[in-house]
Amino acid sequence: MVETARAGEQGRHLAGRSAGAGKAIESQITDSVGRVARGSTRVDWVGRAITLMDGAALQNSAPVEQSAHAA
């Protein structure tokens, strides 16, 4: 009976630790998903900014090229 009681106590302890670890893992996964979503949003913003800068550079290069050909 003593061994059964010990096993039951250890089992409850292990179950409690497992539940705590599961909650910690769930929290880490939730945090990681949020970080990935924020990173993806930032990548989209950077991509749009680069596209705008590329367009502006092309618009600005045309008059410079025309001036170079005229000279």
N, C-alpha and C positions, 0 to 999 in steps of 0.2 A: 504494500500500500504506500509505503514511503517513496519508493521509486516511481510509482504511478503519479503521486502528488508532485514529485520533482519534475517529472516529464511534462505534466500538465502545466506547471508553473513556467518551465522553460519554453514550452510551446506558446503560451500566452505572451511571454516576453518576446519571442521571435516574431509572433504575429504582429505585435505592436511595433516592433522595429521595421518590419516589412511594410506595414501601413504607412509609417513615417517616411520611409524611403520612397514609397510610391508617390506620396504627396510632394516630396521634394523633386522627384523626376518630372512630375506633371507641371510643377511650377517652372522648372528649367525649360521644359519644352514650350510652354506658353510664352516665356520670356524670349526664347529663341525665335519663335514664330513672329513675335512683334518686332524684333530686331530685323529680321529678314524683310518684313513688310516695309519698315521705315527705310531700309537700305534700297529696296526696289524703287520706292518713291523718289529717293534722292537720285538714283541712276536715271530715272525718267526725266527729272528736272535738268540734270546735267546734259543729257542727250538733246533736250529741246534747246538749251542754251547754246550748245555747240552748233546745232542746226541754224539758229538765228545768227550766230557769229559768222558762220560760213557764208550765209546769204549776204550779210553786210560786207564781208570781205570781197565777195564777188562784185557787189554793186560799186564798191570803192575802187576796185582794180580797173574797172572799165574806163573811167575818165583818165586814170593814170596812163593806161595803155594808149588811149587816143592822143594824149599829150606827147607821149614818147614817139608815136608815129608821125605826128605833125612837125616835130622838131627836126 
